[in-house]
Amino acid sequence: MTPTSISARWRVLTLYALLNALMQFQWLRFAPIANDVAAQYGVSVGTVGWLSLVFPLLFLPLALPSGAWVDRLSLRSGLRLVAGVLLAGALLRELWPGFAGLLAGQILIALVQPMLMSSLAPLARVWFEPEQRLQATAVGTLALFVGLGAAFVLIPLSAGDVAASQSIDTIVLAIVAALVFALVPRDPPAPIGDTMAAPSGKSSARFLLTQPALLLLFALIFIGNGFFNALFTWIEPMLGANGLNADAAGYVALAMLAGGVAGMVFVPALPVLAARLRLTLSLAAALGIPLTLMLTRSNELPLLCAIGVVLGVTMLAPLPLLLDTVSELAGDHHGGLAMSAFWLAGNAGAAAVIYALSYLADHQLWSLAGYAFAGLLLLQLLLVQALRVEPFKAEADRPRCQ
């Protein structure tokens, strides 16, 4: 590996991570200031919710087609397309006055979110040696939560004049698009290092997505993402039932996010945990059960923040390990499809668990909700025991176009 190619791989990963963080930021671009957006654009708060809702709604039907398309595109072409569409969406919001412009811009940006999230597995396999792929996956995944955190911190600053703040978005996205077009090189002619190919032919995608190990990983992210999203959805009323205000709930939520980000930095770097997926997932689920029950019963803010940090580690730190395993199982030619299916399962899990527990939330049955959350982790712990990761081998298929 030449110094130039080593520099190129980290440059590509950095720009991908930047795009990923910006995508999450744009997803929540108007959520933390919903009341201000409603007042300034003359719509209801419920209508403002559509500016965020279009992302998961479009992700569900577009995930698998986008993943299959990513497997046929070069990474450079894909990243250029995503960067260009992000900029176009920001321009549309700024140039088309009124709420219709905001919604049209958000829809345009949301169209390429599945494509961007599907690109992480191909990026790691095309640009990185096998022993570096987990770290690359961790960096790309970490960017998701950096973007979410930045949204909660920075977006409230734009509450005073939402329309004027759109210019900042446009400038930032224009700079990033220019960097992507200028600095992302052509893909290497072949993936770096020894790789495993996925099955060939038109039936290979169906075969891939019915492998027991992959299906079990999809089930784990279904449960895990459902747990994470439902807990964040109801953390304020849940803690409020124990006498804590909204600010305190926000501190606990930030503690969870901080713990998760820190965990994603350090856990993949620990060889013992990185090499033992079942052990890591089992420890995370087993530790999360008592922590979740404590979270729903305590009213001591310092203790809750400490619980939040550790619970964040158990929820988010294993995520890069799961993604890396999905990539390894998928091989070189179906990584995008497998990654999109993984995230599709996660989005479906979020919707399903939130809906399933909504009765408990509506009736303020938070003690029972705590047991329900713990039950999800227990189910996850049981499923992990059945996980057997044995990658299959087959001949390679289509070349990637430049």
C-alpha positions as CSV (number, residue, x, y, z in Angstrom):
1,M,0.0,0.0,0.0
2,T,1.5,3.3,-1.1
3,P,1.4,6.4,1.1
4,T,-0.9,8.1,-1.5
5,S,-3.4,5.2,-1.3
6,I,-3.3,5.2,2.5
7,S,-4.0,8.9,2.5
8,A,-6.8,8.4,0.0
9,R,-8.6,5.8,2.0
10,W,-8.8,8.0,5.1
11,R,-9.8,11.0,3.0
12,V,-12.7,9.0,1.5
13,L,-13.8,7.8,5.0
14,T,-13.6,11.3,6.4
15,L,-15.8,12.7,3.7
16,Y,-18.2,9.8,4.0
17,A,-18.4,10.4,7.7
18,L,-19.0,14.1,7.2
19,L,-21.8,13.4,4.7
20,N,-23.3,10.9,7.2
21,A,-23.3,13.5,10.0
22,L,-24.8,16.2,7.8
23,M,-27.5,13.8,6.7
24,Q,-28.6,13.1,10.3
25,F,-28.4,16.9,11.0
26,Q,-30.7,17.6,8.1
27,W,-33.1,14.9,9.2
28,L,-33.6,16.7,12.5
29,R,-33.1,20.2,11.0
30,F,-36.5,21.5,12.1
31,A,-37.5,19.1,14.9
32,P,-35.8,20.9,17.9
33,I,-37.4,24.2,16.8
34,A,-40.8,22.9,15.7
35,N,-42.8,25.6,17.6
36,D,-40.7,28.4,15.9
37,V,-41.1,26.8,12.5
38,A,-44.8,26.5,12.9
39,A,-45.1,30.1,14.0
40,Q,-42.9,31.6,11.3
41,Y,-44.3,29.5,8.4
42,G,-48.0,29.6,9.5
43,V,-48.5,25.8,9.9
44,S,-49.3,23.5,12.8
45,V,-46.7,21.8,14.9
46,G,-48.0,18.5,13.7
47,T,-47.4,19.6,10.1
48,V,-43.8,20.5,11.0
49,G,-43.3,16.9,12.0
50,W,-43.5,15.9,8.4
51,L,-40.2,17.6,7.8
52,S,-38.6,14.8,9.8
53,L,-41.1,12.0,9.1
54,V,-40.4,11.9,5.4
55,F,-37.0,10.4,6.1
56,P,-38.2,7.1,7.7
57,L,-41.2,7.0,5.4
58,L,-39.0,7.1,2.3
59,F,-36.3,4.9,3.8
60,L,-38.7,1.9,4.0
61,P,-39.5,1.5,0.3
62,L,-36.1,2.8,-1.0
63,A,-33.7,0.9,1.3
64,L,-33.4,-2.4,-0.7
65,P,-33.4,-0.7,-4.2
66,S,-30.8,1.8,-3.0
67,G,-28.6,-0.9,-1.6
68,A,-28.7,-2.9,-4.8
69,W,-27.8,0.2,-6.8
70,V,-24.9,1.0,-4.5
71,D,-23.5,-2.4,-5.2
72,R,-23.3,-1.5,-8.9
73,L,-22.0,2.1,-8.6
74,S,-18.5,3.2,-7.8
75,L,-18.2,4.8,-4.4
76,R,-17.0,8.0,-5.9
77,S,-20.1,8.2,-8.1
78,G,-22.3,7.4,-5.2
79,L,-20.8,10.0,-2.8
80,R,-20.8,12.6,-5.5
81,L,-24.5,12.0,-6.1
82,V,-25.4,12.2,-2.4
83,A,-23.3,15.4,-2.0
84,G,-25.0,17.0,-5.0
85,V,-28.5,16.1,-3.9
86,L,-27.9,17.3,-0.3
87,L,-26.8,20.7,-1.8
88,A,-29.8,20.7,-4.2
89,G,-32.2,20.1,-1.3
90,A,-30.8,22.9,0.7
91,L,-31.0,25.3,-2.3
92,L,-34.6,24.2,-2.9
93,R,-35.5,25.0,0.7
94,E,-33.9,28.4,0.5
95,L,-35.1,29.5,-3.0
96,W,-38.7,28.2,-2.7
97,P,-40.4,30.4,-0.2
98,G,-42.8,29.0,2.4
99,F,-43.4,25.7,4.0
100,A,-43.8,23.9,0.7
101,G,-40.1,24.7,-0.1
102,L,-39.0,23.3,3.2
103,L,-40.9,20.1,2.6
104,A,-39.8,19.7,-1.0
105,G,-36.1,20.2,0.1
106,Q,-36.5,17.6,2.8
107,I,-38.0,15.1,0.5
108,L,-35.2,15.5,-2.0
109,I,-32.6,15.0,0.7
110,A,-34.4,12.0,2.2
111,L,-34.3,10.3,-1.2
112,V,-30.6,9.7,-0.9
113,Q,-30.4,8.8,2.8
114,P,-30.8,5.0,2.1
115,M,-28.1,5.2,-0.5
116,L,-25.6,6.9,1.8
117,M,-26.2,4.5,4.7
118,S,-25.9,1.5,2.4
119,S,-22.5,2.7,1.2
120,L,-20.5,2.1,4.4
121,A,-20.0,-1.6,3.9
122,P,-18.7,-1.2,0.3
123,L,-16.5,1.6,1.4
124,A,-14.8,-0.4,4.2
125,R,-14.3,-3.4,1.9
126,V,-13.1,-1.4,-1.2
127,W,-10.7,0.9,0.6
128,F,-9.5,-0.8,3.8
129,E,-7.5,-3.9,4.7
130,P,-9.5,-6.7,6.4
131,E,-8.0,-5.8,9.8
132,Q,-9.0,-2.1,9.4
133,R,-12.5,-2.6,8.3
134,L,-14.1,-2.6,11.8
135,Q,-12.4,0.7,12.7
136,A,-13.6,2.2,9.4
137,T,-17.1,1.0,10.1
138,A,-17.0,2.4,13.6
139,V,-15.9,5.8,12.3
140,G,-18.7,5.8,9.7
141,T,-21.3,4.8,12.2
142,L,-20.1,7.2,14.9
143,A,-20.8,10.0,12.4
144,L,-24.5,9.2,12.7
145,F,-24.7,10.1,16.3
146,V,-22.3,13.1,16.0
147,G,-24.8,14.5,13.5
148,L,-27.7,13.9,15.9
149,G,-25.9,15.5,18.8
150,A,-24.9,18.5,16.7
151,A,-28.5,18.9,15.7
152,F,-29.7,19.2,19.3
153,V,-27.0,21.6,20.2
154,L,-26.8,23.9,17.1
155,I,-30.3,23.9,15.6
156,P,-31.9,25.8,18.6
157,L,-29.6,28.7,17.7
158,S,-31.6,29.2,14.4
159,A,-35.0,29.5,16.1
160,G,-35.1,33.3,15.8
161,D,-35.1,33.4,12.0
162,V,-35.5,29.9,10.4
163,A,-35.6,31.2,6.9
164,A,-32.3,33.2,7.2
165,S,-30.5,30.2,8.8
166,Q,-31.0,28.2,5.6
167,S,-28.2,30.1,4.0
168,I,-25.7,28.6,6.5
169,D,-26.9,25.1,5.5
170,T,-26.4,25.9,1.8
171,I,-22.9,27.3,2.3
172,V,-21.8,24.3,4.4
173,L,-23.2,21.8,2.0
174,A,-21.7,23.6,-1.0
175,I,-18.3,23.4,0.6
176,V,-18.7,19.7,1.4
177,A,-19.9,18.9,-2.1
178,A,-16.9,20.7,-3.6
179,L,-14.6,18.7,-1.3
180,V,-16.3,15.4,-2.3
181,F,-16.0,16.2,-6.1
182,A,-12.4,17.3,-5.7
183,L,-10.9,14.9,-3.2
184,V,-12.7,11.5,-3.6
185,P,-10.5,9.5,-6.0
186,R,-11.6,6.6,-8.3
187,D,-12.2,3.4,-6.6
188,P,-9.3,0.9,-6.5
189,P,-9.6,-1.6,-9.3
190,A,-10.2,-4.4,-6.8
191,P,-11.0,-4.5,-3.1
192,I,-7.9,-4.2,-0.9
193,G,-6.7,-7.4,0.8
194,D,-8.1,-10.9,0.6
195,T,-11.9,-10.8,0.4
196,M,-14.7,-13.1,0.2
197,A,-17.1,-12.9,-2.7
198,A,-20.9,-13.2,-2.5
199,P,-22.9,-15.6,-4.6
200,S,-23.3,-14.8,-8.2
201,G,-26.3,-14.4,-10.5
202,K,-29.7,-12.8,-10.2
203,S,-30.7,-15.1,-7.4
204,S,-27.7,-14.3,-5.3
205,A,-29.4,-11.4,-3.5
206,R,-32.4,-13.5,-2.5
207,F,-30.0,-16.2,-1.3
208,L,-27.9,-13.7,0.6
209,L,-30.9,-12.2,2.5
210,T,-32.2,-15.6,3.6
211,Q,-29.0,-16.7,5.3
212,P,-29.7,-17.7,8.9
213,A,-26.9,-15.6,10.4
214,L,-27.9,-12.5,8.5
215,L,-31.6,-13.0,9.4
216,L,-30.6,-13.2,13.1
217,L,-28.5,-10.0,12.8
218,F,-31.5,-8.3,11.3
219,A,-33.6,-9.5,14.2
220,L,-31.1,-8.1,16.7
221,I,-31.1,-4.7,15.1
222,F,-34.9,-4.8,14.9
223,I,-35.1,-5.3,18.6
224,G,-32.1,-3.1,19.5
225,N,-33.1,-0.1,17.4
226,G,-36.7,-0.5,18.6
227,F,-35.5,-0.3,22.2
228,F,-33.3,2.7,21.6
229,N,-35.9,4.7,19.7
230,A,-38.7,3.9,22.1
231,L,-36.6,4.8,25.1
232,F,-35.6,8.1,23.6
233,T,-39.2,8.8,22.5
234,W,-40.6,8.4,26.0
235,I,-37.7,9.3,28.3
236,E,-39.2,12.7,29.2
237,P,-42.6,11.5,30.4
238,M,-41.0,8.3,31.9
239,L,-38.7,10.3,34.1
240,G,-41.4,12.9,34.7
241,A,-43.5,10.3,36.4
242,N,-40.7,10.1,39.0
243,G,-40.6,13.9,39.5
244,L,-37.9,15.0,37.1
245,N,-38.5,17.9,34.7
246,A,-37.8,18.1,31.0
247,D,-34.3,19.6,31.5
248,A,-33.3,16.6,33.7
249,A,-34.6,14.2,31.1
250,G,-32.6,16.0,28.4
251,Y,-29.4,15.6,30.5
252,V,-30.0,11.8,30.9
253,A,-30.7,11.5,27.1
254,L,-27.4,13.4,26.4
255,A,-25.6,11.1,28.8
256,M,-26.9,8.1,26.9
257,L,-25.8,9.5,23.6
258,A,-22.3,10.5,25.0
259,G,-21.9,7.0,26.4
260,G,-22.8,5.4,23.1
261,V,-20.4,7.6,21.2
262,A,-17.6,6.9,23.6
263,G,-18.4,3.2,23.4
264,M,-18.3,3.1,19.7
265,V,-14.8,4.7,19.8
266,F,-13.3,2.3,22.3
267,V,-15.2,-1.1,22.1
268,P,-14.2,-1.9,18.5
269,A,-10.6,-1.1,19.4
270,L,-10.6,-3.8,22.1
271,P,-9.4,-7.0,20.4
272,V,-11.1,-9.3,22.9
273,L,-14.5,-7.8,22.4
274,A,-14.1,-7.2,18.6
275,A,-13.2,-10.8,18.0
276,R,-16.1,-12.2,20.2
277,L,-19.3,-10.8,18.8
278,R,-21.6,-13.2,20.8
279,L,-19.8,-12.4,24.1
280,T,-20.0,-8.6,23.5
281,L,-23.7,-8.7,22.5
282,S,-24.5,-11.0,25.5
283,L,-22.7,-8.7,28.0
284,A,-24.4,-5.6,26.6
285,A,-27.9,-7.1,26.8
286,A,-27.4,-8.7,30.2
287,L,-26.0,-5.4,31.7
288,G,-28.8,-3.4,30.0
289,I,-31.6,-5.3,31.8
290,P,-31.0,-4.1,35.4
291,L,-29.9,-0.6,34.1
292,T,-33.2,-0.2,32.3
293,L,-35.2,-1.2,35.4
294,M,-33.2,1.3,37.5
295,L,-33.8,4.0,34.9
296,T,-37.5,3.7,35.3
297,R,-37.5,3.8,39.1
298,S,-34.9,6.3,40.2
299,N,-35.3,10.1,40.6
300,E,-31.7,10.9,41.5
301,L,-30.3,12.9,38.5
302,P,-26.6,12.1,39.1
303,L,-27.4,8.4,39.3
304,L,-29.6,8.5,36.3
305,C,-26.9,10.3,34.2
306,A,-24.4,7.6,35.3
307,I,-26.9,4.9,34.3
308,G,-27.5,6.7,31.0
309,V,-23.8,6.7,30.2
310,V,-23.4,2.9,30.8
311,L,-26.7,2.2,29.1
312,G,-25.6,4.2,26.1
313,V,-22.5,2.1,25.8
314,T,-24.6,-1.1,26.0
315,M,-27.0,0.1,23.3
316,L,-24.7,1.7,20.8
317,A,-21.1,0.4,21.2
318,P,-21.9,-3.1,19.6
319,L,-23.4,-1.4,16.5
320,P,-20.1,-1.2,14.5
321,L,-19.5,-4.9,15.3
322,L,-22.9,-5.8,13.9
323,L,-22.4,-3.7,10.8
324,D,-18.9,-5.2,10.2
325,T,-20.3,-8.7,10.6
326,V,-23.1,-8.0,8.1
327,S,-20.4,-6.7,5.7
328,E,-18.3,-9.8,6.1
329,L,-21.2,-12.1,5.5
330,A,-22.3,-10.2,2.4
331,G,-18.9,-10.2,0.7
332,D,-17.7,-7.8,-1.9
333,H,-20.6,-7.6,-4.3
334,H,-23.7,-7.4,-2.1
335,G,-22.5,-5.3,0.9
336,G,-24.7,-2.3,0.0
337,L,-27.8,-4.5,-0.3
338,A,-27.1,-6.3,3.0
339,M,-26.4,-3.0,4.8
340,S,-29.6,-1.5,3.5
341,A,-31.6,-4.5,4.7
342,F,-29.9,-4.2,8.1
343,W,-31.0,-0.5,8.4
344,L,-34.4,-1.4,7.0
345,A,-34.8,-3.9,9.8
346,G,-33.7,-1.3,12.3
347,N,-36.2,1.3,11.1
348,A,-39.0,-1.3,11.1
349,G,-38.1,-2.2,14.6
350,A,-38.3,1.4,15.8
351,A,-41.8,1.8,14.3
352,A,-43.0,-1.6,15.7
353,V,-41.7,-1.2,19.2
354,I,-42.9,2.4,19.6
355,Y,-46.4,1.3,18.4
356,A,-46.4,-1.8,20.6
357,L,-45.6,0.1,23.7
358,S,-47.8,3.2,22.9
359,Y,-50.6,1.8,25.1
360,L,-48.3,1.8,28.1
361,A,-47.2,5.3,27.3
362,D,-50.7,6.6,26.8
363,H,-51.8,5.2,30.2
364,Q,-48.6,6.3,32.0
365,L,-47.8,2.7,33.0
366,W,-44.1,3.4,33.2
367,S,-43.3,0.7,35.8
368,L,-44.8,-1.9,33.4
369,A,-43.0,-0.2,30.5
370,G,-39.7,-0.7,32.3
371,Y,-40.4,-4.4,32.4
372,A,-41.3,-4.3,28.7
373,F,-38.0,-2.6,27.8
374,A,-36.1,-5.2,29.9
375,G,-38.1,-8.0,28.2
376,L,-36.8,-6.7,24.8
377,L,-33.2,-7.0,26.1
378,L,-33.9,-10.5,27.4
379,L,-35.2,-11.5,24.0
380,Q,-32.1,-10.0,22.4
381,L,-29.9,-12.0,24.9
382,L,-31.7,-15.2,24.0
383,L,-31.3,-14.6,20.2
384,V,-27.6,-13.9,20.6
385,Q,-27.1,-17.4,21.9
386,A,-28.3,-18.8,18.6
387,L,-25.9,-16.6,16.5
388,R,-23.4,-18.6,14.5
389,V,-21.4,-16.5,12.1
390,E,-20.0,-18.7,9.3
391,P,-19.5,-16.7,6.1
392,F,-20.3,-18.5,2.9
393,K,-18.1,-18.5,-0.1
394,A,-19.0,-18.3,-3.8
395,E,-17.6,-16.9,-7.0
396,A,-17.6,-13.2,-7.7
397,D,-20.1,-11.5,-10.0
398,R,-20.5,-8.1,-11.6
399,P,-17.6,-5.6,-11.8
400,R,-18.1,-2.2,-10.2
401,C,-18.5,0.6,-12.8
402,Q,-16.4,3.8,-12.4
